């Protein structure tokens, strides 16, 4: 299968909406295109599982390479393993759910769906790239649509939030580029290359790795809300329209974690081991800070945004622990958080559309008025606090178990501190659920609200299905990503010999 179809389909869909002006035609095209993305990803999953090399450590399947700029050895080199396939499936689910949630978008709907689909093309291109420059290109491709989606369709301090987001992400991209340029010019064989596989199989010297690793790690880390460069997350998410919030938290924040894992850790394994204590400390701070900061919030979107800082901290925390179980937990956490936070932002948008407020203190008793939406709200909250049976429990427990495999004082202390965040998470989630969903009805007008429409129900069901599938059958995703995590561990083990 040619993986470039994952880029072509959303691009063609984005272009297809431009000639039309009627909302019905635009959203039907967007829905068809996003459904085709999901279908394509499911077909890819089936072909991947049937491939005889799918369980081989380090194998990249369905590879293709086209020369893009020969003088600098830049190629459109694509291929996938189980880790990148899990990210592709996540993207397809979130994009389809985002289109469904935006079904009533009337303000410049053509431009809105065009930018949303353009974002999905960038995400697919990023996850399938085996050339680090091409990977960087698709990382940058998503920045401008984010700026426009927040600046035009956002709410509150949308201009400030959009500008802050783009400045911080562009600054992070500059750091990433420095790190990639360092790899390009310092290949030990003297060959200038951006090939991810070539760089990983013949990494730079230890000194080169230690010098350029901080550039790549911090650059990618900013996209993953690395403390203290996380401040764009609450402002950006709270001001973005619902679908953009779903994409920002569900997909965009995973670009950074994926980059840290695929580029910084795999290509520079000696530096990853050297800087691991710093990664663990910063991640533990992000986990605890995000949890306590969330307790102070009164706006539902800010609650979900700050909790995302905490939850994505587990991704970097697992990677920093450098054990197979912890890294596998970090990958599952990326998928779990993508589904959970997209669901949470979707249901917050549904609640806001009906109550015209996101303030927790101004709501109450929604379960009696809008039972389906309220149920989805509770499920999203329980996933966030890590209730068994949902994906959040599986991901966080794997990170904790993998972290405890390290016997060092720092590792054990950081693990205990990160585990303590579960209690804090339970406090703010149960408090929000108790006030917004339970209790007496705050306003009699609530009984006039219409519960979820067909498109809202379908969006929620798609995301909940992914959450429950991981929670009830975690072996499915663990088996899928196992060869990829084994390959990363082989690079790390080889670097310490």
VEXPAVO-530252 format. One line per 3 residues: number of its first residue (from 1); their letters; for each residue z, x, y of C-alpha. Coordinates in steps of 0.02 Angstrom, whole numbers. Each point is the difference from the previous one (the first is absolute). Layout:
REM VEXPAVO-530252
NUM	a	Z/X/Y | ...
END
This chain:
REM VEXPAVO-530252
1	xxx	0/0/0 | -44/64/173 | 162/-1/101
4	xxx	-95/-5/164 | -20/-187/-26 | 183/-13/51
7	xxx	-54/62/172 | -168/-89/7 | 63/-176/-42
10	xxx	129/-14/142 | -122/83/122 | -138/-124/-44
13	xxx	123/-144/14 | 59/62/169 | -179/9/63
16	xxx	-41/-169/-77 | 128/-92/108 | -73/65/164
19	xxx	-153/-116/16 | 104/-158/-21 | 101/-92/132
22	xxx	76/-148/-93 | 174/32/-69 | -39/-86/-165
25	xxx	-148/113/-37 | 93/157/53 | 154/-30/-105
28	xxx	-102/-51/-154 | -97/164/10 | 161/98/23
31	xxx	80/-92/-146 | -151/30/-112 | -3/184/46
34	xxx	186/28/-28 | -8/-96/-165 | -145/112/-51
37	xxx	109/152/39 | 137/-65/-116 | -126/-40/-136
40	xxx	-78/173/18 | 172/83/-13 | 41/-102/-157
43	xxx	-165/50/-80 | 39/180/45 | 172/-18/-82
46	xxx	-79/-64/-161 | -129/140/-4 | 135/128/37
49	xxx	113/-60/-142 | -147/2/-121 | -51/178/48
52	xxx	43/128/-135 | 63/126/130 | 113/-123/93
55	xxx	157/70/-82 | -43/183/25 | 109/92/125
58	xxx	-95/48/156 | -159/-94/-46 | -96/-77/145
61	xxx	-116/-138/-59 | -161/-73/69 | -30/155/106
64	xxx	-151/13/115 | -41/124/137 | -125/-6/141
67	xxx	-24/138/126 | 54/-61/171 | -5/157/108
70	xxx	-57/150/-101 | 37/139/129 | 188/-40/-11
73	xxx	-5/-51/-184 | 53/-179/39 | -42/-123/-138
76	xxx	23/-185/-32 | 90/44/-162 | 85/-147/-82
79	xxx	100/-30/-158 | 159/-87/-56 | 149/16/-114
82	xxx	137/-127/-36 | 93/38/162 | -151/-32/112
85	xxx	-48/-153/-104 | 172/-76/30 | -27/23/187
88	xxx	-172/-80/-12 | 72/-153/-87 | 137/-12/131
91	xxx	-128/7/140 | -107/-136/-78 | 148/-119/-19
94	xxx	66/28/177 | -171/-17/81 | -37/-164/-89
97	xxx	173/-67/43 | -25/55/181 | -164/-94/14
100	xxx	80/-157/-73 | 149/9/118 | -120/20/148
103	xxx	-99/-155/-48 | 36/-88/165 | -35/151/111
106	xxx	-102/-73/143 | 12/133/135 | -153/113/-18
109	xxx	1/-35/-187 | -162/93/-32 | 66/161/75
112	xxx	170/-23/-84 | -70/-12/-176 | -123/140/35
115	xxx	141/119/44 | 108/-57/-146 | -141/32/-124
118	xxx	-39/166/83 | 181/50/-31 | -19/-39/-184
121	xxx	-157/107/-13 | 96/146/74 | 144/-23/-122
124	xxx	-114/-5/-152 | -94/154/59 | 164/92/25
127	xxx	67/-38/-173 | -159/48/-94 | -36/161/97
130	xxx	7/166/-92 | -55/97/154 | 144/25/121
133	xxx	-112/-5/154 | -76/-165/-56 | 176/-61/-34
136	xxx	47/48/178 | -155/-91/66 | 52/-164/-82
139	xxx	179/26/60 | -65/7/179 | -120/-143/-28
142	xxx	146/-121/-9 | 87/51/162 | -114/-86/127
145	xxx	-2/-170/-89 | 191/3/-4 | 5/32/187
148	xxx	-119/-144/36 | 82/-123/-119 | 169/25/82
151	xxx	-64/17/179 | -109/-157/-5 | 80/-118/-126
154	xxx	179/60/7 | 152/-74/86 | 144/61/107
157	xxx	-23/177/68 | -166/14/-91 | -84/124/120
160	xxx	150/117/-6 | 16/-15/-189 | -185/29/-31
163	xxx	-4/152/114 | 157/74/-78 | -68/-26/-174
166	xxx	-168/81/34 | 75/149/94 | 126/38/-138
169	xxx	-128/-20/-139 | -129/104/91 | 131/136/26
172	xxx	41/-10/-185 | -184/13/-42 | -13/158/103
175	xxx	138/78/-105 | -87/-55/-160 | -162/79/60
178	xxx	87/166/33 | 71/-4/-176 | -170/-40/-77
181	xxx	-86/135/104 | 128/125/-62 | -45/-44/-180
184	xxx	-185/10/39 | 5/173/79 | 129/78/-117
187	xxx	-70/-36/-172 | 50/148/-110 | -175/19/-73
190	xxx	-70/22/175 | -101/-160/-18 | 14/-128/140
193	xxx	23/-168/-83 | 74/-171/33 | -7/-48/-185
196	xxx	168/-69/-52 | -23/50/-182 | -54/178/41
199	xxx	146/23/120 | 124/-72/-125 | -63/108/-144
202	xxx	2/158/105 | 131/-27/137 | 27/118/148
205	xxx	129/138/-3 | 184/-44/20 | 6/63/179
208	xxx	-150/-104/51 | 74/-152/-85 | 167/19/88
211	xxx	-84/17/169 | -118/-149/-12 | 104/-119/-107
214	xxx	107/-61/149 | -158/-49/95 | -68/-103/-143
217	xxx	168/-73/-51 | 56/-51/174 | -173/-67/43
220	xxx	-9/-109/-155 | 186/-36/16 | -21/-83/170
223	xxx	-113/-128/-82 | 142/-31/-125 | 134/-22/135
226	xxx	74/173/-25 | 163/16/98 | 6/33/149
229	xxx	-185/-43/26 | 20/-180/-58 | 16/-87/169
232	xxx	-179/-65/1 | 38/-108/-152 | 119/-132/73
235	xxx	-100/-21/160 | -170/-1/-85 | 49/-120/-138
238	xxx	94/-120/112 | -145/-17/123 | -142/-9/-125
241	xxx	-76/-165/-59 | 54/-52/-174 | -148/70/-98
244	xxx	7/163/96 | 187/15/-34 | -36/-29/-184
247	xxx	-131/137/1 | 101/122/105 | 155/-11/-109
250	xxx	-85/-41/-165 | -142/127/4 | 1/116/151
253	xxx	175/67/-31 | -56/43/-177 | -138/112/65
256	xxx	131/125/54 | 97/-3/-163 | -161/19/-99
259	xxx	-51/147/109 | 167/86/-22 | -14/-20/-188
262	xxx	-185/39/-22 | -24/137/130 | 165/78/55
265	xxx	88/-3/-169 | -146/25/-121 | -98/131/98
268	xxx	152/92/68 | 127/-14/-142 | 95/161/41
271	xxx	28/-59/178 | 51/-173/-63 | 136/81/-106
274	xxx	53/110/145 | 14/-143/126 | 67/-129/-124
277	xxx	180/7/68 | -61/-41/176 | -107/-143/-66
280	xxx	150/-70/-94 | 115/8/152 | -127/-81/118
283	xxx	-40/-135/-128 | 183/-39/-32 | 29/-16/188
286	xxx	-149/-119/14 | 66/-107/-144 | 174/-17/75
289	xxx	-56/-10/181 | -129/-133/-40 | 129/-104/-93
292	xxx	133/6/135 | -128/-25/140 | -62/-155/-88
295	xxx	174/-75/3 | -6/3/190 | -162/-98/14
298	xxx	-11/-184/43 | -191/-19/-6 | -75/-30/-173
301	xxx	-146/117/30 | 115/139/59 | 108/-29/-154
304	xxx	-149/27/-113 | -65/146/104 | 162/98/-2
307	xxx	27/-38/-184 | -173/75/-29 | 64/163/74
310	xxx	137/-2/-131 | -111/-51/-145 | -137/126/36
313	xxx	137/131/11 | 16/-23/-189 | -181/55/-19
316	xxx	29/169/83 | 171/12/-82 | -77/-16/-173
319	xxx	-135/126/39 | 127/123/69 | 101/-7/-161
322	xxx	-149/76/-94 | 39/-80/-169 | -125/-102/-99
325	xxx	107/-157/-1 | 36/10/187 | -183/29/45
328	xxx	-53/-145/-112 | 133/-105/87 | -69/52/169
331	xxx	-175/-59/-50 | 68/-166/-65 | 102/-17/159
334	xxx	-160/17/102 | -79/-143/-96 | 159/-104/-3
337	xxx	35/20/185 | -181/-38/41 | 9/-166/-91
340	xxx	175/-45/57 | -20/40/184 | -170/-85/7
343	xxx	81/-155/-75 | 145/10/122 | -113/15/153
346	xxx	-109/-141/-65 | 147/-119/-21 | 73/52/169
349	xxx	-168/-46/76 | 7/-170/-87 | 175/-31/65
352	xxx	-46/53/177 | -154/-111/2 | 112/-151/-30
355	xxx	161/43/93 | -78/105/140 | 144/123/-12
358	xxx	45/153/-102 | 182/5/56 | 116/-22/-149
361	xxx	136/-83/105 | -118/-139/54 | -46/-55/-177
364	xxx	90/-83/-145 | -26/-118/-146 | -186/32/-23
367	xxx	15/-27/-187 | 14/-188/27 | -151/-6/115
370	xxx	-122/127/-75 | 57/34/-179 | -150/103/-59
373	xxx	3/118/149 | 189/14/-15 | -14/45/-184
376	xxx	-126/136/39 | 118/65/136 | 141/13/-127
379	xxx	-111/88/-128 | -55/128/129 | 181/30/48
382	xxx	58/20/-180 | -141/123/-32 | 53/100/152
385	xxx	181/14/-58 | -56/55/-173 | 45/-148/-110
388	xxx	-42/29/-185 | -157/-90/-52 | -93/50/157
391	xxx	-97/158/40 | 127/70/123 | 129/23/-137
394	xxx	-118/98/-113 | -60/116/137 | 170/42/74
397	xxx	85/23/-169 | -135/123/-54 | 24/98/161
400	xxx	189/3/-26 | -10/50/-183 | -129/134/36
403	xxx	103/66/144 | 158/11/-105 | -93/113/-123
406	xxx	26/138/129 | 173/74/-20 | 14/80/173
409	xxx	136/-56/121 | -128/-46/134 | -103/-103/-121
412	xxx	150/-95/-70 | 77/-30/172 | -165/-62/72
415	xxx	-25/-114/-151 | 171/-78/22 | -33/-26/186
418	xxx	-170/-79/-34 | 76/-113/-133 | 129/-60/125
421	xxx	-141/-73/105 | -20/-137/-132 | 164/-77/58
424	xxx	-55/3/182 | -168/-76/-47 | 87/-141/-92
427	xxx	106/-37/153 | -143/-22/124 | -115/-90/-123
430	xxx	130/-125/-59 | 57/-29/179 | -178/-37/57
433	xxx	-34/-113/-149 | 165/-91/24 | -32/-35/183
436	xxx	-186/-38/-1 | -20/-90/-166 | 170/-70/-48
439	xxx	129/-98/96 | -19/-150/113 | -168/-40/79
442	xxx	-3/78/173 | -120/-126/78 | -52/-174/-54
445	xxx	-179/45/46 | -4/111/-155 | -28/-154/-109
448	xxx	-167/-24/86 | -60/171/-57 | -139/12/-126
451	xxx	37/111/-148 | -118/138/-54 | -186/-39/-2
454	xxx	-112/44/-147 | -52/166/75 | 180/50/38
457	xxx	54/-48/-176 | -141/99/-78 | 40/155/105
460	xxx	184/-9/-49 | -37/-30/-185 | -116/152/-8
463	xxx	133/116/71 | 142/-76/-101 | -103/20/-158
466	xxx	-13/187/32 | 186/14/38 | 52/-93/-158
469	xxx	-126/91/-110 | 74/169/47 | 178/-66/-11
472	xxx	-18/-80/-171 | -123/123/-80 | 24/167/89
475	xxx	-79/93/-145 | -170/-65/56 | -1/97/164
478	xxx	102/144/-71 | -128/29/-139 | -139/-11/129
481	xxx	70/135/114 | 78/111/-135 | -148/120/-21
484	xxx	-9/24/188 | 185/38/16 | -11/120/-148
487	xxx	-139/95/87 | 106/17/157 | 147/63/-102
490	xxx	-112/128/-85 | -48/70/171 | 183/6/52
493	xxx	53/83/-162 | -139/130/11 | 54/46/176
496	xx	177/42/-54 | -46/114/-145
END
